[in-house]
Amino acid sequence: VLPLCQIRSLAAMSTLAVAASVTVLLALSLAIADLEAMESSAEEQDSAMEKVAAASGGIMYAFAGHSVMLEVMAEMVDPTQFARSIGVTYGGLAALYVAVGGGVVLVCGDGTPELLLEVVDGKTARWLCSFLLFLHVLVVFMVNAQVVI
């Protein structure tokens, strides 16, 4: 059992949420920094339907945090602000996805990579990005595994 899976309040989990945000933002920053250096490659392209299915799965994962919404609302100081906080959070997340996705397509055009990590140059930098994303997924697992009392 992971020790951090023993946290019993959402307030105590806020540090985990910040850690998850920082890890994914660092990985994004490293990938975006290397974006312009990426060379276009002529690899076999997936069909449009395969791309839509893969992108939809990624977006569903990104928005999977709704499973803890009732606990968040129950622990809020002012639960009447819940709808506003969800709108701001999901709006910000959607804006980040559109900005990063649109920026990558704008810079790479037809050579847009399937995975953003494909633009990271160098073995060490790619390992670091992968490790940061692994930490992010680990933290998300820990937050979703909590039994909040």
Z-matrix of the N, CA and C atoms (Angstrom, degrees):
N
C 1 1.450
C 2 1.524 1 108.41
N 3 1.292 2 115.85 1 132.69
C 4 1.455 3 119.92 2 177.59
C 5 1.526 4 110.01 3 -71.95
N 6 1.332 5 118.70 4 133.26
C 7 1.465 6 120.84 5 -177.34
C 8 1.534 7 113.27 6 -58.46
N 9 1.320 8 117.07 7 -35.28
C 10 1.462 9 119.05 8 -177.86
C 11 1.527 10 112.64 9 -74.11
N 12 1.333 11 117.82 10 -6.08
C 13 1.463 12 120.83 11 176.41
C 14 1.522 13 111.42 12 -82.26
N 15 1.318 14 117.24 13 5.89
C 16 1.459 15 121.12 14 -179.55
C 17 1.523 16 112.37 15 -102.02
N 18 1.302 17 118.05 16 6.75
C 19 1.465 18 121.92 17 178.58
C 20 1.524 19 108.29 18 -71.42
N 21 1.319 20 117.53 19 135.61
C 22 1.464 21 120.06 20 -173.66
C 23 1.525 22 115.00 21 -116.38
N 24 1.325 23 118.88 22 8.34
C 25 1.461 24 119.17 23 176.55
C 26 1.527 25 109.25 24 -139.10
N 27 1.309 26 115.31 25 150.70
C 28 1.462 27 119.36 26 179.70
C 29 1.516 28 111.50 27 -68.42
N 30 1.316 29 117.33 28 -31.47
C 31 1.464 30 119.83 29 178.32
C 32 1.528 31 110.21 30 -61.70
N 33 1.321 32 116.86 31 -40.84
C 34 1.463 33 120.56 32 178.95
C 35 1.524 34 111.14 33 -70.16
N 36 1.327 35 117.28 34 -24.55
C 37 1.458 36 120.59 35 -179.95
C 38 1.525 37 112.55 36 -81.72
N 39 1.332 38 117.79 37 -7.07
C 40 1.463 39 119.37 38 -177.60
C 41 1.525 40 112.04 39 -61.24
N 42 1.328 41 117.21 40 -33.10
C 43 1.460 42 120.44 41 176.76
C 44 1.527 43 110.31 42 -63.60
N 45 1.326 44 116.85 43 -39.53
C 46 1.464 45 120.17 44 176.27
C 47 1.524 46 111.20 45 -63.59
N 48 1.320 47 116.73 46 -39.73
C 49 1.464 48 120.40 47 179.66
C 50 1.527 49 110.79 48 -64.11
N 51 1.318 50 116.36 49 -41.04
C 52 1.464 51 119.94 50 177.36
C 53 1.530 52 109.90 51 -64.36
N 54 1.328 53 116.91 52 -42.53
C 55 1.472 54 120.57 53 178.39
C 56 1.524 55 110.96 54 -60.61
N 57 1.328 56 117.87 55 -41.96
C 58 1.460 57 121.24 56 178.94
C 59 1.527 58 110.69 57 -63.22
N 60 1.318 59 116.90 58 -41.93
C 61 1.465 60 120.71 59 179.17
C 62 1.523 61 111.41 60 -65.33
N 63 1.322 62 116.39 61 -44.43
C 64 1.461 63 120.24 62 -178.64
C 65 1.527 64 111.23 63 -63.37
N 66 1.335 65 117.45 64 -43.73
C 67 1.467 66 119.44 65 -178.46
C 68 1.522 67 112.17 66 -62.82
N 69 1.324 68 117.02 67 -42.84
C 70 1.467 69 118.44 68 -178.94
C 71 1.529 70 110.86 69 -72.33
N 72 1.325 71 118.46 70 -34.48
C 73 1.462 72 120.22 71 178.10
C 74 1.526 73 111.39 72 -69.52
N 75 1.322 74 118.10 73 -36.27
C 76 1.468 75 120.51 74 175.58
C 77 1.532 76 110.95 75 -64.51
N 78 1.324 77 116.38 76 -44.17
C 79 1.468 78 119.70 77 178.65
C 80 1.532 79 110.51 78 -62.49
N 81 1.322 80 117.11 79 -42.16
C 82 1.469 81 120.99 80 177.38
C 83 1.520 82 110.85 81 -62.42
N 84 1.327 83 116.62 82 -42.54
C 85 1.470 84 120.67 83 -179.10
C 86 1.518 85 111.29 84 -62.18
N 87 1.328 86 116.85 85 -43.46
C 88 1.464 87 120.22 86 178.26
C 89 1.522 88 111.10 87 -63.19
N 90 1.326 89 116.64 88 -41.96
C 91 1.466 90 119.95 89 -179.67
C 92 1.521 91 111.49 90 -67.07
N 93 1.312 92 117.17 91 -42.50
C 94 1.464 93 120.56 92 -178.88
C 95 1.527 94 110.68 93 -67.39
N 96 1.341 95 116.53 94 -34.66
C 97 1.464 96 119.82 95 178.46
C 98 1.522 97 111.54 96 -62.48
N 99 1.322 98 117.70 97 -33.52
C 100 1.464 99 121.87 98 -179.78
C 101 1.523 100 113.37 99 -92.67
N 102 1.312 101 118.09 100 0.82
C 103 1.464 102 122.11 101 -173.12
C 104 1.520 103 112.71 102 -61.02
N 105 1.302 104 118.26 103 -44.58
C 106 1.463 105 120.40 104 -175.14
C 107 1.521 106 112.54 105 -70.08
N 108 1.338 107 117.40 106 -22.93
C 109 1.465 108 120.54 107 -178.96
C 110 1.519 109 112.61 108 -81.15
N 111 1.344 110 117.08 109 -9.09
C 112 1.456 111 120.28 110 -176.22
C 113 1.525 112 111.21 111 -68.48
N 114 1.308 113 115.70 112 136.38
C 115 1.457 114 120.87 113 175.89
C 116 1.521 115 108.92 114 -96.53
N 117 1.296 116 115.73 115 141.34
C 118 1.457 117 120.66 116 178.46
C 119 1.527 118 109.71 117 -72.28
N 120 1.320 119 116.30 118 138.06
C 121 1.460 120 120.05 119 178.65
C 122 1.522 121 109.54 120 -121.49
N 123 1.316 122 115.32 121 150.96
C 124 1.462 123 120.74 122 -178.34
C 125 1.524 124 109.36 123 -100.63
N 126 1.319 125 116.72 124 68.41
C 127 1.454 126 120.86 125 177.71
C 128 1.521 127 109.36 126 -91.98
N 129 1.328 128 115.44 127 166.24
C 130 1.450 129 120.65 128 177.89
C 131 1.525 130 109.24 129 -62.48
N 132 1.307 131 116.83 130 130.93
C 133 1.455 132 122.12 131 -176.64
C 134 1.529 133 110.67 132 -94.86
N 135 1.330 134 116.13 133 142.74
C 136 1.454 135 120.87 134 174.26
C 137 1.519 136 109.14 135 -75.44
N 138 1.337 137 115.78 136 160.68
C 139 1.454 138 119.21 137 177.04
C 140 1.525 139 109.49 138 -70.36
N 141 1.311 140 116.00 139 163.45
C 142 1.457 141 120.33 140 -179.54
C 143 1.527 142 110.99 141 -60.90
N 144 1.330 143 116.97 142 -37.21
C 145 1.462 144 120.40 143 -179.94
C 146 1.527 145 111.56 144 -64.98
N 147 1.337 146 116.79 145 -39.87
C 148 1.462 147 120.46 146 177.80
C 149 1.530 148 110.85 147 -64.08
N 150 1.320 149 116.49 148 -38.84
C 151 1.462 150 120.46 149 178.46
C 152 1.528 151 111.02 150 -66.48
N 153 1.323 152 116.19 151 -41.72
C 154 1.472 153 120.06 152 179.03
C 155 1.528 154 110.05 153 -64.07
N 156 1.331 155 116.95 154 -42.90
C 157 1.466 156 120.63 155 179.91
C 158 1.529 157 111.00 156 -63.59
N 159 1.322 158 117.30 157 -43.53
C 160 1.466 159 120.72 158 179.86
C 161 1.527 160 110.90 159 -65.73
N 162 1.318 161 116.88 160 -42.89
C 163 1.463 162 120.39 161 179.40
C 164 1.523 163 111.13 162 -66.03
N 165 1.315 164 117.45 163 -39.71
C 166 1.468 165 121.05 164 178.51
C 167 1.523 166 111.27 165 -62.79
N 168 1.319 167 116.95 166 -41.02
C 169 1.461 168 120.37 167 177.73
C 170 1.512 169 111.68 168 -62.44
N 171 1.318 170 116.73 169 -41.32
C 172 1.460 171 120.58 170 177.79
C 173 1.510 172 112.39 171 -64.85
N 174 1.308 173 117.02 172 -40.34
C 175 1.462 174 120.68 173 179.52
C 176 1.524 175 110.35 174 -68.86
N 177 1.338 176 117.00 175 -39.35
C 178 1.469 177 119.12 176 177.23
C 179 1.525 178 110.98 177 -62.04
N 180 1.333 179 117.19 178 -38.78
C 181 1.466 180 119.88 179 176.87
C 182 1.530 181 109.77 180 -63.67
N 183 1.316 182 115.91 181 -43.48
C 184 1.461 183 119.63 182 -176.70
C 185 1.525 184 112.12 183 -63.07
N 186 1.311 185 116.67 184 -34.29
C 187 1.459 186 120.16 185 -178.19
C 188 1.531 187 112.35 186 -98.17
N 189 1.323 188 118.38 187 17.77
C 190 1.462 189 122.04 188 -176.75
C 191 1.521 190 113.39 189 -75.69
N 192 1.304 191 118.15 190 -3.17
C 193 1.464 192 121.34 191 -178.77
C 194 1.513 193 114.10 192 -67.96
N 195 1.321 194 117.04 193 -7.33
C 196 1.465 195 118.91 194 -178.80
C 197 1.530 196 112.45 195 -64.41
N 198 1.329 197 117.66 196 -12.01
C 199 1.465 198 119.85 197 -179.05
C 200 1.527 199 113.08 198 -68.05
N 201 1.314 200 117.88 199 -17.31
C 202 1.468 201 120.55 200 179.04
C 203 1.532 202 112.32 201 -107.76
N 204 1.322 203 117.27 202 12.61
C 205 1.465 204 120.00 203 -175.12
C 206 1.527 205 113.58 204 -63.15
N 207 1.315 206 118.03 205 -40.36
C 208 1.461 207 118.93 206 -178.73
C 209 1.525 208 111.27 207 -65.77
N 210 1.340 209 117.42 208 -37.55
C 211 1.458 210 120.19 209 176.95
C 212 1.521 211 111.22 210 -66.05
N 213 1.328 212 115.91 211 -38.75
C 214 1.465 213 120.16 212 178.16
C 215 1.523 214 109.87 213 -62.46
N 216 1.318 215 116.23 214 -46.52
C 217 1.461 216 119.65 215 -179.07
C 218 1.531 217 110.87 216 -63.88
N 219 1.318 218 118.09 217 -38.86
C 220 1.465 219 121.36 218 -179.17
C 221 1.520 220 112.43 219 -65.47
N 222 1.333 221 117.79 220 -30.97
C 223 1.456 222 120.37 221 -177.47
C 224 1.520 223 113.96 222 -96.30
N 225 1.318 224 117.33 223 -1.69
C 226 1.465 225 119.29 224 179.46
C 227 1.522 226 110.57 225 -68.71
N 228 1.326 227 115.74 226 144.43
C 229 1.461 228 120.85 227 176.71
C 230 1.525 229 109.19 228 -64.15
N 231 1.336 230 116.03 229 -42.31
C 232 1.464 231 121.39 230 179.03
C 233 1.534 232 108.83 231 -125.66
N 234 1.342 233 117.25 232 89.76
C 235 1.473 234 120.25 233 -176.40
C 236 1.525 235 114.19 234 -61.53
N 237 1.321 236 118.55 235 -15.70
C 238 1.461 237 119.64 236 178.02
C 239 1.529 238 111.24 237 -68.33
N 240 1.334 239 117.45 238 -17.32
C 241 1.462 240 121.58 239 178.97
C 242 1.538 241 112.50 240 -87.70
N 243 1.329 242 116.27 241 2.78
C 244 1.458 243 120.78 242 -175.59
C 245 1.529 244 112.38 243 -59.73
N 246 1.314 245 117.27 244 -48.05
C 247 1.468 246 120.40 245 -177.71
C 248 1.531 247 110.45 246 -60.75
N 249 1.323 248 116.45 247 -40.43
C 250 1.464 249 120.15 248 179.38
C 251 1.536 250 110.66 249 -65.19
N 252 1.329 251 116.63 250 -42.57
C 253 1.467 252 119.46 251 -178.67
C 254 1.528 253 111.30 252 -65.83
N 255 1.316 254 117.43 253 -37.36
C 256 1.470 255 120.51 254 177.29
C 257 1.521 256 110.33 255 -66.35
N 258 1.324 257 116.93 256 -42.91
C 259 1.469 258 120.27 257 178.32
C 260 1.520 259 112.34 258 -60.82
N 261 1.319 260 116.59 259 -42.70
C 262 1.467 261 120.67 260 179.31
C 263 1.529 262 110.41 261 -66.88
N 264 1.332 263 116.56 262 -44.63
C 265 1.461 264 120.60 263 -177.86
C 266 1.526 265 111.41 264 -64.54
N 267 1.327 266 117.29 265 -52.12
C 268 1.463 267 119.57 266 -178.60
C 269 1.527 268 111.65 267 -69.17
N 270 1.319 269 116.68 268 -33.45
C 271 1.464 270 119.58 269 175.66
C 272 1.521 271 111.54 270 -63.11
N 273 1.334 272 116.01 271 -43.17
C 274 1.462 273 120.38 272 178.10
C 275 1.512 274 111.94 273 -65.32
N 276 1.326 275 117.00 274 -40.95
C 277 1.455 276 121.27 275 179.07
C 278 1.528 277 110.89 276 -65.08
N 279 1.327 278 116.62 277 -43.13
C 280 1.463 279 120.01 278 178.46
C 281 1.533 280 110.76 279 -64.81
N 282 1.324 281 117.14 280 -40.27
C 283 1.472 282 120.71 281 178.12
C 284 1.529 283 110.98 282 -62.83
N 285 1.340 284 117.03 283 -40.41
C 286 1.458 285 120.45 284 178.16
C 287 1.531 286 110.63 285 -63.28
N 288 1.329 287 116.94 286 -43.74
C 289 1.467 288 120.26 287 178.78
C 290 1.524 289 111.45 288 -62.16
N 291 1.327 290 117.06 289 -45.06
C 292 1.465 291 120.41 290 -179.33
C 293 1.530 292 110.43 291 -65.66
N 294 1.340 293 117.24 292 -41.28
C 295 1.464 294 120.49 293 -179.13
C 296 1.523 295 111.68 294 -65.11
N 297 1.333 296 117.02 295 -47.67
C 298 1.470 297 119.73 296 -179.21
C 299 1.524 298 110.25 297 -68.01
N 300 1.334 299 117.33 298 -48.70
C 301 1.464 300 120.10 299 -179.96
C 302 1.517 301 112.39 300 -61.32
N 303 1.322 302 116.29 301 -45.39
C 304 1.464 303 119.96 302 178.41
C 305 1.519 304 112.61 303 -64.52
N 306 1.335 305 116.49 304 -39.93
C 307 1.464 306 120.01 305 178.22
C 308 1.512 307 112.35 306 -63.98
N 309 1.330 308 116.83 307 -41.25
C 310 1.467 309 120.54 308 179.61
C 311 1.521 310 109.89 309 -65.31
N 312 1.323 311 117.51 310 -44.65
C 313 1.469 312 120.40 311 179.02
C 314 1.528 313 110.40 312 -65.01
N 315 1.320 314 117.63 313 -38.14
C 316 1.462 315 121.65 314 179.46
C 317 1.524 316 110.94 315 -64.30
N 318 1.321 317 117.49 316 -43.20
C 319 1.463 318 121.30 317 -178.42
C 320 1.533 319 111.37 318 -76.10
N 321 1.325 320 117.79 319 -42.98
C 322 1.475 321 121.24 320 -172.39
C 323 1.520 322 114.09 321 -93.22
N 324 1.308 323 118.03 322 -23.62
C 325 1.463 324 120.62 323 -179.06
C 326 1.514 325 112.12 324 59.88
N 327 1.335 326 116.37 325 -126.83
C 328 1.471 327 121.21 326 -179.38
C 329 1.523 328 112.52 327 -69.03
N 330 1.318 329 117.77 328 -17.69
C 331 1.455 330 121.10 329 -179.79
C 332 1.521 331 112.90 330 -91.76
N 333 1.338 332 117.05 331 20.66
C 334 1.461 333 120.95 332 -179.67
C 335 1.521 334 109.92 333 -59.16
N 336 1.333 335 117.08 334 127.14
C 337 1.474 336 119.69 335 -177.83
C 338 1.521 337 112.06 336 -72.50
N 339 1.325 338 114.82 337 154.60
C 340 1.468 339 120.19 338 176.32
C 341 1.526 340 110.17 339 -68.07
N 342 1.328 341 117.00 340 -40.92
C 343 1.456 342 122.76 341 179.11
C 344 1.519 343 108.27 342 -118.29
N 345 1.311 344 116.75 343 137.84
C 346 1.454 345 120.25 344 -179.22
C 347 1.526 346 111.62 345 -62.15
N 348 1.344 347 117.09 346 -29.21
C 349 1.465 348 119.62 347 179.79
C 350 1.530 349 112.42 348 -65.47
N 351 1.332 350 117.85 349 -16.61
C 352 1.464 351 120.16 350 178.47
C 353 1.519 352 112.21 351 -65.63
N 354 1.324 353 117.97 352 -19.26
C 355 1.462 354 119.96 353 -179.98
C 356 1.522 355 112.15 354 -85.63
N 357 1.320 356 117.41 355 -12.04
C 358 1.467 357 120.65 356 -177.91
C 359 1.524 358 108.82 357 -73.35
N 360 1.322 359 115.80 358 123.59
C 361 1.450 360 122.03 359 -176.51
C 362 1.527 361 110.00 360 -93.49
N 363 1.291 362 116.98 361 131.39
C 364 1.455 363 121.47 362 176.55
C 365 1.514 364 112.24 363 99.84
N 366 1.316 365 114.81 364 140.36
C 367 1.461 366 121.09 365 -176.77
C 368 1.528 367 111.60 366 -64.71
N 369 1.315 368 117.50 367 -42.33
C 370 1.465 369 121.05 368 -177.69
C 371 1.527 370 111.23 369 -66.86
N 372 1.320 371 116.60 370 -44.16
C 373 1.474 372 120.11 371 -179.86
C 374 1.526 373 110.54 372 -65.08
N 375 1.327 374 117.56 373 -39.95
C 376 1.460 375 120.76 374 179.13
C 377 1.532 376 110.41 375 -66.39
N 378 1.346 377 116.05 376 -40.15
C 379 1.459 378 120.15 377 176.29
C 380 1.521 379 110.28 378 -61.89
N 381 1.328 380 117.27 379 -43.73
C 382 1.456 381 121.28 380 -179.81
C 383 1.530 382 110.96 381 -61.78
N 384 1.324 383 117.06 382 -45.40
C 385 1.474 384 120.47 383 178.01
C 386 1.524 385 110.76 384 -61.65
N 387 1.311 386 117.19 385 -43.91
C 388 1.465 387 120.43 386 179.42
C 389 1.520 388 110.86 387 -63.09
N 390 1.325 389 116.88 388 -41.12
C 391 1.463 390 121.05 389 179.31
C 392 1.532 391 110.79 390 -65.68
N 393 1.324 392 117.46 391 -40.78
C 394 1.465 393 120.55 392 177.62
C 395 1.529 394 110.97 393 -62.67
N 396 1.320 395 116.99 394 -41.37
C 397 1.466 396 119.90 395 177.72
C 398 1.520 397 111.36 396 -67.90
N 399 1.332 398 117.02 397 -35.23
C 400 1.463 399 120.61 398 175.05
C 401 1.535 400 109.88 399 -61.74
N 402 1.331 401 116.97 400 -45.44
C 403 1.468 402 120.21 401 177.53
C 404 1.525 403 110.99 402 -60.64
N 405 1.322 404 116.27 403 -39.33
C 406 1.464 405 120.66 404 178.75
C 407 1.528 406 110.63 405 -60.89
N 408 1.327 407 116.77 406 -48.29
C 409 1.468 408 120.88 407 -179.97
C 410 1.529 409 110.13 408 -63.82
N 411 1.325 410 117.49 409 -38.49
C 412 1.459 411 121.57 410 178.02
C 413 1.525 412 111.21 411 -61.90
N 414 1.316 413 116.88 412 -43.92
C 415 1.467 414 120.73 413 178.75
C 416 1.524 415 110.64 414 -65.87
N 417 1.329 416 116.91 415 -41.34
C 418 1.474 417 120.07 416 177.66
C 419 1.523 418 110.03 417 -60.89
N 420 1.328 419 117.29 418 -41.48
C 421 1.463 420 120.82 419 176.50
C 422 1.527 421 110.48 420 -59.82
N 423 1.326 422 116.52 421 -45.26
C 424 1.472 423 119.86 422 -178.30
C 425 1.523 424 111.20 423 -63.91
N 426 1.322 425 117.37 424 -40.14
C 427 1.464 426 119.72 425 179.19
C 428 1.532 427 110.28 426 -65.82
N 429 1.325 428 117.12 427 -42.38
C 430 1.469 429 120.37 428 -179.99
C 431 1.525 430 112.59 429 -71.40
N 432 1.333 431 118.12 430 -21.26
C 433 1.464 432 121.52 431 -178.77
C 434 1.521 433 113.17 432 -86.76
N 435 1.320 434 117.16 433 -4.88
C 436 1.465 435 120.26 434 -176.54
C 437 1.524 436 111.67 435 -69.13
N 438 1.307 437 115.59 436 142.54
C 439 1.458 438 122.06 437 170.14
C 440 1.512 439 105.01 438 -106.54
N 441 1.317 440 115.74 439 96.99
C 442 1.453 441 120.07 440 -175.05
C 443 1.521 442 109.92 441 -83.71
N 444 1.325 443 115.72 442 130.88
C 445 1.460 444 120.77 443 -179.03
C 446 1.513 445 109.58 444 -102.47
